[in-house]
Amino acid sequence: MGPPIVPDGIDHRTLLLQHLALAERHVAEGEERLVKQEALILHLGSAGFDTDQACAVLDTMRASQTLHYQDRGRILRELEE
């Protein structure tokens, strides 16, 4: 099997590094969103509001964050090859 097909003028490693930068950004932004959602839940709860929906959103956000970590890990493994 030959090297993967990439856009003209870009080698595979360069493309992976670009994808890694994007994955790192997604991880960082996701962490920020998780912190904000957790703070919102605490605020809502302390004010006596129902937090069920906010907690459900947080669960979905955590699942998405797991995917961001997995994507970053996949790219890092490819770079090590």
Secondary structure as the mmCIF struct_conf table of DSSP 4:
data_model
#
loop_
_struct_conf.conf_type_id
_struct_conf.id
_struct_conf.beg_label_comp_id
_struct_conf.beg_label_asym_id
_struct_conf.beg_label_seq_id
_struct_conf.end_label_comp_id
_struct_conf.end_label_asym_id
_struct_conf.end_label_seq_id
HELX_LH_PP_P HELX_LH_PP_P1 PRO A 3 ILE A 5
TURN_TY1_P TURN_TY1_P1 ASP A 8 GLY A 9
HELX_RH_AL_P HELX_RH_AL_P1 HIS A 12 SER A 46
TURN_TY1_P TURN_TY1_P2 ALA A 47 GLY A 48
HELX_RH_AL_P HELX_RH_AL_P2 ASP A 52 GLU A 80
#
